[in-house]
Amino acid sequence: MDVHARLKPVAGTKDAGRFDGVVSWKGGRVITPDSNVPVPSGSRWQLVWSLSLPKLDGPVTASVRIGRQRSSVHATRVLCTRCSAKANGTMTLTANQARRIAKEDAVVVVRTRSARLRGSVRVSVHTPVPGDS
């Protein structure tokens, strides 16, 4: 499942950024967290992500906030500290975190001492192309 967020400037900059990622099950078959396919309990999910950031002053930290802040299932996961303008990585997610992201219940926040960018995570739906495998 492809996910993305347009990182809009909140403070300290007028430039936007971009978050892109893929959420998948770390198993032998392709399963997305929003599918009805049963997944073994204790399953591990993976988020492979990339950031494209404008020029920002000072050390940059990026995180993904999963779930509503007032909810007991809210989690903040750090994507990177001292992020570069083109950062990427991989993180393991719980099944609940993967489901929340699939339901577009996540926000990416990028911070420096003087600037902040923020964007809601959206799911991209792809229509298969005939002959593609």
C-alpha positions as CSV (number, residue, x, y, z in Angstrom):
1,M,0.0,0.0,0.0
2,D,1.5,3.3,-1.1
3,V,1.2,6.3,1.3
4,H,2.2,9.9,0.9
5,A,1.8,13.3,2.5
6,R,2.4,16.8,1.2
7,L,4.3,18.5,4.1
8,K,2.9,22.0,4.3
9,P,4.7,24.8,6.0
10,V,3.3,25.6,9.5
11,A,6.0,27.9,10.8
12,G,9.4,29.4,9.9
13,T,9.4,28.6,6.1
14,K,7.2,29.0,3.0
15,D,8.5,25.9,1.3
16,A,6.7,22.5,1.3
17,G,8.1,19.0,1.4
18,R,7.0,15.5,0.6
19,F,6.7,12.2,2.4
20,D,6.3,8.9,0.4
21,G,6.2,5.4,1.7
22,V,5.0,1.8,1.3
23,V,3.4,-0.2,4.0
24,S,3.6,-4.0,3.6
25,W,3.5,-7.2,5.7
26,K,6.9,-8.8,6.4
27,G,5.8,-12.2,5.2
28,G,5.8,-14.4,2.2
29,R,2.8,-12.9,0.4
30,V,1.6,-9.4,-0.4
31,I,-1.0,-8.3,2.1
32,T,-2.1,-4.7,2.9
33,P,-3.3,-3.7,6.3
34,D,-6.7,-2.7,4.9
35,S,-7.4,-6.1,3.2
36,N,-9.6,-8.7,4.7
37,V,-7.0,-11.4,4.5
38,P,-6.3,-12.9,8.0
39,V,-2.8,-12.2,9.2
40,P,-1.1,-14.2,11.9
41,S,-1.2,-12.7,15.4
42,G,2.0,-10.8,16.3
43,S,2.6,-10.1,12.6
44,R,5.2,-7.5,11.7
45,W,4.5,-4.7,9.2
46,Q,7.1,-2.6,7.5
47,L,7.1,1.1,6.4
48,V,9.7,1.9,3.8
49,W,9.7,5.7,3.5
50,S,11.4,8.7,1.9
51,L,11.4,12.5,2.6
52,S,12.1,15.3,0.2
53,L,12.6,18.5,2.2
54,P,13.3,22.1,1.4
55,K,16.4,23.8,2.7
56,L,15.9,24.2,6.5
57,D,18.2,25.8,9.0
58,G,19.6,23.6,11.8
59,P,19.1,20.0,12.7
60,V,15.9,18.5,11.2
61,T,13.8,15.8,13.0
62,A,10.9,14.0,11.3
63,S,8.3,11.8,12.9
64,V,5.0,10.1,12.1
65,R,2.2,10.4,14.6
66,I,-0.1,7.4,14.3
67,G,-3.6,7.5,15.7
68,R,-5.5,10.4,17.2
69,Q,-3.6,12.3,19.9
70,R,-6.4,12.0,22.5
71,S,-6.7,8.2,21.8
72,S,-5.0,5.7,24.0
73,V,-3.5,4.1,20.8
74,H,-1.6,7.2,19.8
75,A,2.1,6.6,18.9
76,T,4.8,8.9,17.7
77,R,7.5,7.1,15.7
78,V,10.7,8.9,14.8
79,L,11.6,8.7,11.1
80,C,15.0,10.4,11.4
81,T,17.0,12.9,13.5
82,R,19.4,15.2,11.7
83,C,17.5,14.3,8.5
84,S,19.0,15.4,5.2
85,A,17.0,17.0,2.4
86,K,16.6,13.6,0.8
87,A,16.2,11.1,3.7
88,N,14.9,7.6,3.6
89,G,14.6,4.5,5.8
90,T,12.6,1.5,7.0
91,M,10.7,0.9,10.2
92,T,8.8,-2.0,11.7
93,L,5.2,-1.3,12.6
94,T,2.7,-3.1,14.8
95,A,-0.5,-4.4,13.1
96,N,-2.5,-1.7,14.8
97,Q,-0.1,1.0,13.6
98,A,-0.3,-0.4,10.0
99,R,-4.1,-0.4,10.2
100,R,-4.2,3.2,11.4
101,I,-2.0,4.3,8.6
102,A,-4.2,2.4,6.1
103,K,-7.2,4.3,7.5
104,E,-5.3,7.6,6.9
105,D,-5.0,8.2,10.7
106,A,-1.5,9.5,10.7
107,V,0.4,12.8,10.3
108,V,4.1,13.4,9.4
109,V,5.7,16.3,11.3
110,V,9.1,17.8,10.4
111,R,10.8,20.2,12.9
112,T,13.8,22.3,13.3
113,R,14.4,25.0,15.9
114,S,12.9,27.6,13.7
115,A,10.6,25.8,11.2
116,R,7.8,23.2,11.1
117,L,6.2,21.2,8.3
118,R,3.1,19.0,8.7
119,G,1.0,16.7,6.5
120,S,-1.7,14.1,6.8
121,V,-0.8,10.7,5.4
122,R,-3.0,9.6,2.5
123,V,-3.3,6.3,0.8
124,S,-2.7,5.9,-2.9
125,V,-4.9,3.5,-4.7
126,H,-3.4,1.9,-7.8
127,T,-5.4,0.4,-10.6
128,P,-3.5,-2.6,-12.0
129,V,-2.3,-2.3,-15.6
130,P,-3.2,-5.4,-17.7
131,G,-0.1,-7.5,-18.2
132,D,1.7,-6.0,-15.2
133,S,2.8,-8.5,-12.6
